Amino acid sequence: MPALTGLLTIMEKAARKAGGKLRRDFGEIEHLQVSQKGPADFVSKADERAEDTIFRELEIARPDWGFLMEEGGEIAGAEGKPRGKGAWLGNRRLRVSARRQLNEALIATGTPYKGHGDFDEWAKIFGAIGPSVAGIRRFGAASLDLAWLAAGRYDGFWESGLSPWDTAAGCLLVREAGGFVTDYRGRSPHIADVQVLAANDILHSKLHKLLVGAIK
């Protein structure tokens, strides 16, 4: 599939170029400029530069495509052309964990914060899932949580109030790694971008039962 191979090469080049700049920026993190986008919502100049680098590289290769970016917003493309999303992850061979018992499972989540998310709903879900699992972790980036789930480092994940750039790449990785991704109702849209519940098939069913029981 020459066309797909060419596109993957372009994507890899863009990601590597942005990654190199991110490494340099965070090598001097004490000088990193951070601004506030909204209540408890921050963005660094490194984030903005990385997104812009990826966009510019892809725009050169695919000038008629549309783009949806966290910082840059939406750029309409030519009619009938694909739209790229501002979330990129390198794809190695991944596989979700094979754990079957909740009491052995390490679950990741994201917590609500000021002006974002439903804390009451989250607390109910946490209260239902927490006592049943081996542990719950919060890293702070849904994209990374889902990537680690796809790699078998986490056994499950839930979060709501998300956006496409938070979940597009991660949900794809989990599905490609043999996992299940749905919203809280158990529906499996093409990209679960608002509510996400993800795990292997057995744990997903068990987690979904606890989640639904908590918020019904």
C-alpha positions in Angstrom: 0.0 0.0 0.0 2.3 2.7 -1.3 0.0 5.6 -0.5 -0.4 4.6 3.2 3.4 4.0 3.5 4.0 7.5 2.1 1.6 9.0 4.6 3.1 7.2 7.5 6.5 8.5 6.5 5.2 12.0 6.4 3.6 11.6 9.8 6.7 10.2 11.3 8.8 13.0 10.0 6.5 15.6 11.5 6.4 13.9 14.8 10.1 13.5 15.0 10.7 17.1 14.1 8.2 18.3 16.8 9.7 15.8 19.3 13.2 17.2 18.8 12.0 20.7 19.6 10.1 19.4 22.7 13.2 17.7 24.0 15.1 21.0 23.7 12.4 23.0 25.3 12.1 20.7 28.3 15.8 20.5 28.6 15.5 24.2 29.7 12.2 23.8 31.6 13.0 26.5 34.1 12.7 29.0 31.2 9.5 27.5 29.8 6.7 30.0 29.2 3.3 28.9 30.4 0.0 30.9 29.9 -3.5 30.3 31.1 -6.2 29.3 28.6 -9.0 29.1 31.0 -9.8 28.1 34.6 -7.2 25.6 35.6 -6.3 25.1 32.0 -2.7 25.9 30.9 -0.6 25.7 27.8 3.1 26.1 27.3 4.9 27.7 24.4 6.5 24.3 23.9 3.0 22.8 23.3 2.1 25.6 20.8 5.4 25.2 18.9 5.1 21.4 18.7 1.6 21.6 17.4 2.5 24.3 14.9 5.5 22.2 13.7 3.3 19.2 13.1 0.7 21.3 11.3 3.3 23.0 9.0 4.9 19.7 8.0 1.6 18.0 7.2 0.2 21.1 5.5 3.2 21.0 3.0 2.5 17.3 2.2 -1.3 17.6 2.2 -2.3 21.2 1.5 -5.9 20.4 0.8 -6.6 18.5 4.0 -8.5 19.9 7.0 -7.1 19.9 10.5 -8.5 20.0 14.1 -6.0 21.2 16.6 -6.2 21.8 20.3 -4.4 25.2 20.2 -4.9 26.2 16.6 -8.5 25.3 16.3 -10.2 24.0 13.1 -8.9 24.6 9.6 -11.3 23.6 6.9 -9.9 21.5 4.0 -11.1 20.9 0.5 -14.5 19.2 0.2 -14.3 15.5 0.5 -10.8 15.5 1.9 -9.8 13.9 5.2 -9.3 15.9 8.4 -6.3 15.3 10.6 -6.4 15.7 14.4 -3.8 17.2 16.5 -2.8 14.1 18.4 0.1 11.9 17.1 1.6 8.8 18.7 4.2 6.5 17.3 2.8 3.0 16.9 4.9 0.0 18.0 3.7 -3.5 18.6 1.3 -3.2 21.4 -1.0 -5.5 23.3 -3.4 -4.8 26.2 -2.9 -6.8 29.4 -4.5 -10.2 29.8 -5.6 -9.7 33.4 -9.1 -11.0 34.2 -9.6 -10.1 37.8 -10.4 -6.6 39.0 -8.5 -7.1 42.2 -5.3 -7.5 40.2 -6.0 -4.6 37.9 -4.3 -1.2 37.8 -6.7 1.5 36.5 -6.0 4.9 35.2 -8.3 7.9 35.3 -8.4 11.7 34.9 -9.9 13.8 37.7 -12.2 16.8 37.2 -10.8 20.2 38.1 -12.1 23.8 38.4 -14.4 24.6 35.5 -14.0 21.2 33.9 -15.8 17.9 34.4 -18.4 16.6 36.7 -16.8 15.9 40.1 -20.0 14.3 41.6 -20.2 11.8 38.8 -16.5 11.1 39.0 -16.6 10.6 42.8 -19.5 8.1 42.4 -17.5 6.1 39.8 -14.4 6.2 41.9 -16.3 5.0 44.9 -17.6 2.0 42.9 -14.4 1.1 41.1 -11.7 2.0 43.7 -12.5 -0.7 46.3 -12.6 -3.4 43.6 -9.3 -2.9 42.0 -5.6 -3.1 42.9 -5.0 0.6 42.4 -6.0 3.8 40.6 -3.5 6.2 39.1 -3.8 9.7 37.7 -1.1 10.8 35.3 -2.8 13.8 33.9 -2.9 13.1 30.1 -5.6 10.8 28.6 -3.5 10.3 25.5 -0.7 8.8 27.6 -3.0 6.8 29.8 -4.6 5.2 26.8 -1.1 4.5 25.2 0.0 2.8 28.4 -3.2 0.8 28.5 -2.5 -0.3 24.9 1.0 -1.3 26.0 -0.3 -3.3 29.0 1.1 -1.0 31.7 -2.4 -0.1 32.8 -5.4 -2.6 32.8 -8.2 -0.1 32.4 -9.1 3.6 32.0 -12.1 5.8 32.4 -12.6 9.6 32.0 -15.2 12.0 30.8 -15.2 15.6 29.5 -12.6 14.8 26.9 -11.9 16.2 23.4 -10.9 14.5 20.2 -7.3 15.6 20.5 -7.2 13.9 23.9 -8.5 10.5 22.7 -8.2 10.0 19.0 -4.8 8.5 18.9 -5.1 6.7 22.2 -8.4 5.0 21.4 -7.0 3.8 18.1 -4.0 2.3 19.9 -6.2 0.5 22.4 -8.4 -1.0 19.7 -5.4 -2.0 17.6 -3.9 -3.6 20.7 -6.9 -5.8 21.2 -8.8 -3.7 23.7 -12.4 -2.4 24.0 -13.3 1.3 23.9 -16.8 2.6 24.6 -18.6 5.5 26.1 -20.3 5.1 29.5 -23.4 3.6 27.9 -21.4 0.9 26.3 -21.6 2.4 22.8 -18.5 2.2 20.6 -18.3 5.2 18.3 -15.6 5.6 15.7 -13.7 7.9 18.1 -14.8 8.0 21.7 -14.0 11.7 22.5 -16.2 12.8 25.4 -16.5 9.7 27.6 -14.1 6.8 27.5 -14.1 3.5 29.2 -11.3 1.2 28.0 -9.9 -2.2 28.9 -9.5 -5.7 27.6 -12.8 -7.5 26.9 -13.2 -9.2 30.3 -12.2 -6.2 32.5 -14.2 -3.8 30.3 -17.4 -5.7 31.0 -16.7 -5.7 34.8 -15.7 -2.1 34.9 -18.8 -1.1 32.8 -21.1 -2.9 35.3 -19.6 -1.0 38.2 -19.6 2.3 36.4 -23.3 2.0 35.3 -24.3 0.9 38.8 -22.6 4.0 40.2 -24.3 6.6 38.0 -27.7 5.2 37.1 
